[in-house]
Amino acid sequence: MKFGGTSVGTAQRIKDVAKLITERGRNIVVLSAMSGTTNTLEDISDYLYKHNFAGANETLNNLRHKYYDTIAELYSTDEYRNKAKEVIDERMDHIRSFNKEIFTSFDHKEILAQGELMSTAMMNLYLTECGVKSVLLPALDFMRIDKNSEPDTHYIREHLLPMLEKHANAELFITQGFICRNNYGEIDNLQRGGSDYTASLIGAAIKAEVIEIWTDIDGMHNNDPRYVEKTSPVSELHFEEAAELAYFGAKILHPTCVLPAKVNNIPVRLLNTMDPSAQGTLIYNVAPTHTIKAVAAKDNITAIKIKSGRMLLAYGFLRKVFEIFEANCTPIDMVVTSEVGVSVTVDSERNLEKIVDELKKFGTVTVDRDMVIICVVGDLEWKNRGFEAEVVNAIRDIPVRMISYGGSNYNISLLVRKEDKVRTLNLLSERLFN
């Protein structure tokens, strides 16, 4: 069971989660840092990097007061309030020790790890105070990435299982999401949103019956409720459908989360902490349903078109183009080609100037910024006639820069202007779901 920062963001919510997990049997519970903590730790790291130790101290003191207020409300006895304060003081003092001349990226990652270490310690103390046999599992003792920053699944399993066996009488296990050690034993992390990944990796390691991702929304919706009215949760998704939606903008689930679960055929259920009785969304290797499931949008997209007569009947041209993106560590989202041109999209402009400069060696280059990928997901195998027509028909009045269809059995991607995003989402909902 994984709970995000919002789910443990206040004393009352920690109590609600504690009640929820104690009612659901023997589980491993993965927690994120309390909401707002990671951003604050980012600010503190920035102050320390810039040698503004006064700014770091002031921000750290404000964070301490926030935790002290939570502790005062959370625990019912002075004994456990003092124990919790000791944990917080120890973590804060550790952060304060980084006021040194050289501040490294590994110092930054170690500071970020303190958020999860504090939230899990507080939850474990609260459960113990309530008489629950709770055990704190340090993620830094079993969660590790290799030299390529990929999870070392063998190491995780070999170190986690003995820890569980050692505490055979435990009712609950509490551990940290997001944080890990790297191949050199230094504190590292699974990147933002990595608590989902932690839960999935643990689920795979122990061969769990199900992996539950608890957030503040009742499952993955069929469109973005921020821009479209009357959206509804999708009851079931195939792993591939969920991965497409997560990658193309459905923020409820981290895109990498589903892979360990998919490989090990473990269902993932998305549930709502605020409404535990809601059905949520079940993600598993469900059979095709011949329906369109959901729509998502990915912002801040840049389209690049390379037009060249040298591409006509030539081989090796696309390889040369793609090698430029590879050399500049820039992944590509969409690709469409014709006999004399190729258009691609990227979601980062970090190396754009250099990429465009190198692409000009091969043809005429045009760049369109402020674009949005609209992703329509469902059972879209090419033999299912009419689905692609429904999608295109819905947006017949919207200018579409690119369409990508056929690369996946689960996705049609459309590239539109930022100003057309909300209208496109609503037109698709009206046509496909209402």
C-alpha positions in Angstrom: 0.0 0.0 0.0 1.5 3.4 -1.1 0.3 6.7 0.3 1.4 10.0 -1.3 2.3 13.2 0.5 -1.2 14.6 0.5 -2.5 11.5 2.2 -0.1 12.1 5.1 -0.1 15.9 4.9 -1.7 16.7 8.3 -2.0 15.1 11.7 -5.6 14.2 10.9 -4.7 12.6 7.6 -2.0 10.5 9.3 -4.6 9.3 11.8 -7.0 8.5 8.9 -4.3 6.5 7.0 -3.4 4.7 10.2 -7.0 3.7 10.8 -7.3 2.6 7.2 -4.1 0.4 7.1 -4.8 -1.3 10.5 -8.2 -2.4 9.1 -6.8 -4.1 6.0 -4.6 -6.8 7.4 -0.8 -7.5 7.2 0.8 -5.2 4.6 3.9 -3.3 3.7 3.0 0.4 3.7 5.1 2.9 1.6 4.9 6.5 2.5 6.0 9.7 0.7 7.2 12.8 2.6 4.4 15.0 4.1 3.1 17.3 1.4 5.2 20.4 0.9 8.2 18.9 2.6 10.2 17.9 -0.5 9.8 21.4 -2.0 11.0 23.0 1.2 14.0 20.7 1.3 14.7 21.7 -2.3 14.8 25.3 -1.2 17.1 24.5 1.8 19.4 22.6 -0.6 19.5 25.6 -2.9 20.4 28.0 0.0 23.2 25.6 1.1 24.5 25.3 -2.5 24.6 29.1 -2.7 26.3 29.3 0.8 23.3 31.3 2.2 23.4 29.5 5.5 21.1 32.1 7.2 18.4 31.4 4.5 18.8 27.7 5.0 18.5 28.0 8.8 15.4 30.2 8.6 13.6 27.8 6.2 14.7 24.8 8.3 13.3 26.4 11.5 10.0 27.1 9.8 9.8 23.4 8.7 10.6 22.3 12.3 7.7 24.4 13.6 5.4 22.8 11.0 6.4 19.3 12.2 6.2 20.3 15.9 2.6 21.5 15.3 1.7 18.2 13.6 3.3 16.2 16.5 1.3 18.2 19.1 -1.9 17.2 17.4 -1.0 13.7 16.4 0.1 12.0 19.6 -2.0 11.6 22.8 0.9 11.2 25.3 4.0 13.3 26.1 6.1 10.2 25.8 5.4 9.8 22.1 5.4 13.5 21.4 9.0 13.6 22.8 10.0 10.6 20.9 8.7 12.1 17.7 10.5 15.4 18.4 13.7 13.6 19.0 13.4 12.1 15.5 12.6 15.4 13.9 15.5 17.2 15.7 17.9 14.5 14.6 16.9 14.8 11.0 17.0 18.7 11.2 20.4 18.6 12.8 21.6 16.3 10.1 20.5 18.7 7.4 22.1 21.6 9.3 25.4 19.8 9.1 25.7 20.4 5.4 26.8 24.0 5.8 30.2 23.3 4.2 32.3 24.8 1.5 31.5 22.3 -1.3 27.9 21.2 -1.7 27.5 18.2 -4.1 24.6 16.7 -5.9 24.8 13.7 -3.4 24.4 16.1 -0.5 21.3 17.4 -2.2 19.8 13.9 -2.6 20.6 13.1 1.0 18.8 16.2 2.2 15.7 15.3 0.1 15.7 11.8 1.7 15.0 13.3 5.1 11.3 14.0 4.2 10.5 10.3 3.9 12.6 9.4 6.9 10.5 11.8 9.0 7.1 10.9 7.8 7.6 7.1 8.2 9.1 7.5 11.7 6.1 9.6 12.8 3.6 7.1 11.4 5.5 4.1 13.0 5.5 5.9 16.4 1.8 6.7 16.1 0.9 3.1 15.3 3.0 1.9 18.2 1.3 4.4 20.5 -2.0 2.9 19.3 -0.9 -0.6 20.2 -0.2 -1.8 16.7 2.7 -4.2 16.1 4.4 -1.9 13.5 7.9 -2.3 12.2 9.9 0.4 10.5 11.7 -1.0 7.4 14.6 1.3 6.4 14.4 1.5 2.6 18.1 2.4 2.5 18.8 -1.1 3.7 17.2 -2.8 0.7 16.2 -0.4 -2.1 19.2 0.0 -4.5 19.8 1.2 -8.0 22.7 -0.1 -10.2 25.3 1.9 -12.1 22.7 2.7 -14.9 20.3 4.1 -12.2 18.0 1.1 -12.8 16.6 -0.8 -9.8 18.7 -3.8 -8.8 15.8 -6.2 -8.4 17.9 -9.1 -7.3 19.5 -7.0 -4.5 16.1 -5.7 -3.4 14.6 -9.1 -3.1 17.7 -10.7 -1.4 17.8 -7.9 1.3 14.0 -7.3 1.8 12.8 -10.9 2.3 15.1 -11.6 5.3 13.9 -8.4 7.0 10.3 -9.5 6.7 11.1 -13.0 8.0 12.9 -11.5 11.0 9.7 -9.8 12.1 7.2 -12.6 11.5 4.9 -11.4 14.2 4.6 -7.8 12.8 1.1 -6.6 11.9 2.3 -3.8 9.6 5.6 -2.8 7.9 6.3 0.9 7.3 8.9 2.0 4.7 10.0 5.0 2.7 9.1 5.6 -0.9 11.3 7.5 -3.4 14.7 7.0 -1.6 17.3 4.4 -2.2 21.1 3.8 -2.4 23.1 3.8 -5.6 25.7 1.3 -6.8 28.3 3.0 -4.6 26.2 3.0 -1.4 25.4 6.7 -1.5 21.9 7.9 -0.7 20.0 8.5 -4.0 16.4 8.4 -5.2 14.1 7.0 -7.8 13.3 10.6 -9.1 10.1 12.5 -8.4 7.0 10.3 -8.2 9.3 7.5 -7.2 7.1 6.4 -4.3 4.8 4.6 -6.8 7.9 2.9 -8.2 9.0 1.9 -4.7 5.7 0.2 -4.1 5.7 -1.6 -7.4 9.3 -2.8 -6.9 8.4 -4.1 -3.4 5.3 -5.7 -4.7 7.3 -7.5 -7.3 10.0 -8.6 -4.8 7.5 -10.2 -2.4 5.1 -11.4 -5.2 2.3 -9.4 -3.6 -1.3 -10.2 -4.4 -2.0 -6.6 -5.3 -0.2 -3.2 -5.2 -2.5 -0.4 -4.0 -1.7 3.2 -4.8 -3.7 5.6 -2.5 -4.1 9.2 -3.6 -6.6 12.0 -3.1 -8.7 11.1 -6.2 -10.9 8.0 -6.8 -8.9 6.3 -9.6 -7.8 7.4 -13.0 -10.4 9.5 -14.8 -11.4 9.3 -18.4 -10.4 12.9 -18.9 -8.7 15.7 -17.0 -11.2 16.9 -14.4 -9.4 20.3 -14.2 -10.6 21.1 -17.7 -13.5 18.8 -18.4 -16.8 18.6 -16.4 -18.5 15.3 -15.6 -15.4 13.1 -15.9 -15.6 9.6 -14.3 -13.1 7.0 -13.0 -12.1 4.2 -15.4 -12.9 0.9 -13.6 -10.4 -1.2 -15.5 -7.3 -0.6 -17.6 -4.7 -2.8 -19.3 -1.2 -2.2 -18.1 -0.3 -0.8 -21.5 -3.2 1.6 -21.4 -2.3 2.8 -17.9 1.4 3.3 -19.0 0.3 5.4 -22.0 -2.0 7.6 -19.8 0.6 8.0 -17.1 3.3 9.1 -19.6 1.0 11.4 -21.5 -0.2 13.4 -18.5 -2.4 11.5 -16.1 -0.5 12.6 -13.0 -2.2 10.2 -10.6 0.3 7.4 -11.5 4.0 7.6 -12.2 4.8 6.3 -15.7 7.5 3.8 -14.5 5.3 2.4 -11.8 3.4 -0.2 -13.9 6.5 -1.9 -15.4 7.6 -4.1 -12.4 3.9 -5.0 -11.7 3.3 -5.8 -15.4 6.3 -8.0 -15.7 5.3 -10.0 -12.6 1.6 -9.9 -13.5 0.6 -8.2 -10.2 -2.6 -6.1 -10.4 -2.3 -2.4 -9.4 -5.3 -0.7 -7.8 -5.7 3.1 -7.6 -7.7 4.1 -4.6 -8.9 7.3 -2.8 -7.6 7.9 0.7 -10.5 10.5 1.2 -13.1 7.9 0.1 -11.8 4.4 0.8 -15.0 2.8 -0.3 -14.8 4.1 -3.8 -14.1 1.4 -6.4 -11.1 3.2 -8.0 -9.2 1.8 -11.0 -7.9 -1.7 -11.4 -4.9 -2.1 -13.7 -4.0 -5.6 -14.9 -3.6 -7.7 -18.0 -7.3 -7.4 -18.8 -8.5 -8.8 -22.1 -9.3 -6.2 -24.8 -12.7 -4.5 -24.3 -13.1 -2.9 -27.8 -13.7 0.5 -26.2 -11.9 3.8 -25.8 -11.0 4.3 -22.1 -9.6 7.8 -21.5 -7.9 10.9 -22.8 -4.9 12.7 -21.3 -2.8 15.7 -22.3 0.9 16.4 -22.1 2.0 20.1 -22.1 5.1 22.0 -23.0 5.8 20.1 -26.2 8.0 21.3 -29.0 7.6 20.0 -32.6 10.6 19.9 -35.0 10.2 19.3 -38.7 13.2 18.3 -40.9 12.5 18.6 -44.7 15.0 17.3 -47.2 15.1 16.1 -50.8 18.1 13.9 -49.7 15.6 11.8 -47.8 13.8 10.6 -51.0 14.5 6.9 -51.6 17.5 7.2 -49.3 18.5 4.9 -46.5 20.3 5.9 -43.3 18.7 9.4 -43.2 16.5 8.7 -40.2 19.4 7.1 -38.3 21.4 10.3 -38.7 18.5 12.4 -37.5 17.8 10.2 -34.4 21.5 10.1 -33.5 21.5 13.8 -33.0 18.8 13.5 -30.4 20.6 10.6 -28.8 23.9 12.6 -28.6 22.0 15.4 -26.9 20.2 13.1 -24.4 16.8 14.2 -25.6 14.0 11.6 -25.9 11.4 11.8 -28.6 7.6 11.5 -28.0 6.0 11.4 -31.4 7.4 10.6 -34.9 5.7 11.0 -38.3 7.4 10.7 -41.6 6.8 11.3 -45.3 9.1 10.7 -48.3 10.8 14.0 -47.9 10.4 14.9 -44.3 10.2 13.8 -40.7 8.5 15.6 -37.8 9.2 14.7 -34.1 8.2 16.1 -30.8 10.3 16.6 -27.6 9.2 17.7 -24.1 12.5 19.5 -23.2 14.1 22.5 -24.8 17.3 22.1 -22.8 19.5 21.2 -25.9 17.1 22.4 -28.5 19.3 25.1 -30.0 22.2 22.6 -30.4 19.8 20.0 -31.9 18.4 22.4 -34.4 21.8 23.6 -35.4 23.0 20.1 -36.1 19.8 19.1 -37.9 20.3 22.0 -40.4 23.1 20.0 -41.9 20.5 17.6 -43.3 17.6 19.8 -44.4 15.3 22.7 -43.7 14.3 22.8 -40.0 11.2 24.4 -38.6 10.2 24.5 -34.9 6.8 24.9 -33.3 6.7 25.7 -29.6 3.9 25.7 -27.0 2.2 22.6 -28.3 0.3 19.9 -26.5 0.0 16.1 -27.1 -3.5 14.8 -26.7 -3.4 11.1 -26.1 -6.5 8.9 -26.7 -6.2 5.5 -25.0 -8.1 2.3 -25.4 -8.4 -0.9 -27.4 -7.1 0.7 -30.6 -5.9 -2.3 -32.6 -6.1 -1.4 -36.3 -8.6 -4.2 -37.0 -11.2 -2.4 -34.7 -12.7 -0.3 -37.4 -14.1 3.2 -36.8 -12.3 4.2 -33.6 -9.7 6.4 -35.3 -12.5 8.0 -37.4 -14.4 8.8 -34.2 -11.4 10.6 -32.8 -10.6 12.6 -35.9 -14.3 13.4 -36.4 -14.6 14.8 -32.8 -11.9 17.4 -33.5 -12.7 18.3 -37.1 -12.7 22.0 -36.3 -9.3 21.9 -34.4 -6.0 22.5 -36.3 -3.9 19.4 -35.8 -0.1 19.6 -36.4 0.7 15.9 -36.2 -1.2 12.5 -35.7 0.5 9.3 -34.6 -1.4 6.1 -34.9 -0.3 2.5 -35.3 2.8 2.6 -33.1 0.8 1.1 -30.3 -2.4 -0.9 -30.1 -3.6 1.4 -27.3 -2.9 4.9 -28.3 -3.7 7.7 -30.8 -1.7 10.9 -30.3 -2.6 14.3 -31.6 -0.5 17.4 -31.5 -2.4 20.7 -31.1 -1.7 24.2 -30.1 -1.7 25.1 -26.4 -4.7 27.4 -26.9 -6.7 24.6 -28.4 -6.0 22.1 -25.5 -9.1 22.6 -23.4 -11.5 22.7 -26.4 -9.9 19.5 -27.8 -10.3 17.7 -24.5 -13.9 18.7 -24.2 -14.8 17.8 -27.8 -13.2 14.4 -27.4 -15.1 13.8 -24.1 -18.4 14.8 -25.7 -18.0 12.5 -28.7 -16.3 9.5 -27.0 -17.9 9.3 -23.6 -21.0 11.4 -23.4 
